[in-house]
Amino acid sequence: MRVNDDMTVEVALAVMAGARVEYLTVCDGDEESTGSVSLVRLAGLRDSAAYTDRVQLRDLLDGGVLASSH
């Protein structure tokens, strides 16, 4: 399943639950794949001290502070 990189972690988790998938392919504004995220990684991030409800999927992929959070 493909989603945009501006999706928040909370929305991504809801999409994954609804679609019953364990991975999402993350795409930029040009619909180019920029990476993927797993349910395990997102759930782990949500439980970490670094998490806020404003974290977007691009924050996990672009080398930002959260990029190395697993």
C-alpha positions as CSV (number, residue, x, y, z in Angstrom):
1,M,0.0,0.0,0.0
2,R,1.4,3.4,-1.0
3,V,0.9,6.6,1.1
4,N,2.2,10.1,1.0
5,D,5.2,11.1,3.2
6,D,3.2,13.9,4.8
7,M,1.0,11.4,6.6
8,T,1.3,11.4,10.4
9,V,2.3,8.3,12.3
10,E,-1.1,8.1,13.9
11,V,-2.9,8.2,10.6
12,A,-0.5,5.7,9.1
13,L,-1.1,3.3,12.0
14,A,-4.9,3.6,11.5
15,V,-4.5,3.0,7.8
16,M,-2.4,-0.1,8.4
17,A,-4.9,-1.4,10.9
18,G,-7.8,-0.8,8.5
19,A,-6.0,-2.4,5.6
20,R,-4.5,-5.2,7.7
21,V,-1.0,-4.6,6.3
22,E,2.3,-4.6,8.1
23,Y,4.3,-2.3,5.8
24,L,3.6,0.9,3.9
25,T,5.5,2.3,0.9
26,V,6.1,6.0,1.4
27,C,6.0,8.3,-1.6
28,D,6.9,12.0,-2.0
29,G,4.8,14.7,-3.7
30,D,5.8,13.3,-7.1
31,E,4.5,9.8,-6.2
32,E,8.1,8.5,-6.2
33,S,8.9,5.9,-3.5
34,T,11.1,7.2,-0.8
35,G,11.1,4.2,1.4
36,S,8.9,2.0,3.6
37,V,7.8,1.8,7.2
38,S,6.7,-1.2,9.2
39,L,3.9,-1.5,11.8
40,V,6.5,-2.6,14.3
41,R,8.6,0.5,13.7
42,L,5.7,2.9,13.9
43,A,4.3,1.3,17.0
44,G,7.7,1.4,18.7
45,L,8.1,5.1,17.8
46,R,4.7,6.0,19.1
47,D,5.8,4.5,22.5
48,S,9.1,6.4,22.6
49,A,9.9,9.7,24.4
50,A,10.7,11.4,21.0
51,Y,7.2,10.9,19.7
52,T,4.6,13.7,19.2
53,D,1.3,13.5,17.3
54,R,2.9,15.8,14.6
55,V,5.5,13.3,13.5
56,Q,5.2,12.7,9.7
57,L,6.4,9.6,7.8
58,R,9.0,11.8,6.0
59,D,10.5,12.6,9.4
60,L,11.4,8.9,9.6
61,L,13.0,8.7,6.2
62,D,14.8,11.9,5.4
63,G,17.7,11.7,7.8
64,G,15.9,13.8,10.5
65,V,16.2,13.2,14.2
66,L,13.8,10.3,14.1
67,A,15.3,8.6,11.0
68,S,17.4,6.3,13.2
69,S,14.6,5.5,15.7
70,H,13.7,1.8,15.3
